[in-house]
Amino acid sequence: MINLMINGKPRELDEEVDLASYLNSFGLNLQHVAVGYNGEVLAKDQFTQIKLKEGDVLEIVRPVGGG
C-alpha cells in the first residue's frame, strides 16, 4: 500500500503508478490541470516520468469557470 497526501487528504494506492496514469484514472484532461509535487510545480511533460511513491504530497488544481 502506498500512502499519499492529495489536496490535503490522505489517499492510498494499491500499486506504484505514474502521475499521468493516476490523473487519467479520474478522467482529468491533462492539458487543463496544474500539479504541485512535493512542493514543486511540474511541467506537463513530467507527468509520465513521475512515479508516485510513499509519502508523496500532491496538489492538483483545475480551472473553474465563473464570474
Sequence and secondary structure as in RCSB ss.txt:
>XXXX:A:sequence
MINLMINGKPRELDEEVDLASYLNSFGLNLQHVAVGYNGEVLAKDQFTQIKLKEGDVLEIVRPVGGG
>XXXX:A:secstr
 EEEEETTEEEEESS  BHHHHHHTTT  GGG EEEETTEE  GGGTTT B  TT EEEEE      
